[in-house]
Amino acid sequence: MKLSAVVRLSRPFTLLAPAVGMLATGFAAIGWAGSFELEGWSVTKILLGALAAAILNIASNSVNQIFDIEVDRINKPERPLPAGDLSLKQAGVITVVTYLGALALAATINATIFWIVLFTAVLTYLYSGPPARTKRHWAFANITIAIPRGFLLPMAGWAAVSGNELYAGAEVLPLGIWLFAAASGLFVLGAATTKDYADLKGDEAGGCITLPLKFGVERSVRFVAPFLVLPWLGWAAAIALTDPGGNHTFLFWGSLLLAAIGARAAWLLLRDPESLTSGSTHPSWVLMYLMMIGSQIVFALGYVVAPSVLAGYAP
């Protein structure tokens, strides 16, 4: 088993968002009470959570490539399975080991994290594997992606710090985390489609009816574009109209910045929809992925930076 092939199977770039998401929302949970004070065990739990999230993402990537091997022969023949650099048996071993590793790490943090990771593991299998293979249906595919990656990830980072014993109290999941999780989940619900445009030929051959295959490239782009902007505008409005805690200035202007970047990504999609099918990953997908990481950093700063900093510069 070649290490370089294992690395390619894991797709390192895609591990950033889950790891950074756990770190960011974990640190936000520490700063939520108003004073950011790092304690050894809290930091350890956040780091373990980030590692578990990254390892779980490796399992997700691996199981996806196992069941997509015929699709990848058309769309991405350079990947290790269709290229013959790894066997299906070797990929299966990697999948099982990483699933179990993520669950074992989650169990050392607390029961809430364990159940979130277990549920996410089930969803990642259902997305790729039989009998469900939700990626075959344009709506179920995006929902299966958005729930763990957009909505549950922020919850998991927060839960890593708060712990099980606090989950009976209302303060464990305050308004701020719900607002961000909702915005993040809606964003991923639409943005996940940006990865599908370069894969039309293989997806069609493999019976995966993605949004652009179902409705056509131009119509699907018009569906996706609002999801890149409106969730962040909604988050900004919620921050202005409610009290989510934290530093309102960072949260408010950060959400507007995300909306502006989302508008740029939407413009890249709308200006020339047919260029999305060129056969290579479109810049909008990379921008979407970086936006996920950026939103996590904005959220963390909103609770780590003292509310008095730049006070008065937001509604």
C-alpha angles and dihedrals in degrees: 000000000000116000091217090056091050090051091051090049090053093051097215096206091062091056092067099076097052093043095046090043092057092046095046099047091041092055089044089056090053091052096042095093090060103262122075106218119161118216124190099242094043091053090046091053091049092050092047089049092051091050091048091050092050093047091047089053089054088054090049092050092046097049090046092054092047093057094035097052094115091045090049091052084069104030104031111011090164092070114110098253101050089037090056095238091121130027124229089247092054091048089049091055090050090049095051094044094049094045090051092043092053092048092048092051091047091052090058091058104049142302094263092059090046092056092045091051092045092050090047091049090053091049093050090053093046089052093057109018139063143300094027103024090171092187086080090072120064096220101037090048094059093042091052089053097042098052098060101026100038109025109022098040094070090045091052094052091051092045092053088068102033096052132204099284092064096051093092089066127080092230095067095079104026125189094266095064093046091052093050093044090051092050092045093048094050091047093053091044090067102024094056088076092067089080092058102064096076092047102056098118096049095040091053092048090049094049095248105142101199124184095268091048092049099046105014129257099278096046092045091052090055088052095048099044098072091053089061092059115018099063090058093045088050090051090051091050092049091051090051094047102038139036108251092165124235127072106334092194095059093041096047100044092037091057091049090050089053090050090052092050089046089053088054091051090047090052090052088055098043100043095065113003094174091061087068090074095056092118099252131086108281119235089240090067092053090046091049091052092048088049089058090055092043092053090052091052092048090052092049093050089050090065102028098052112074113258090235092066109100089351113175097033095100133054 
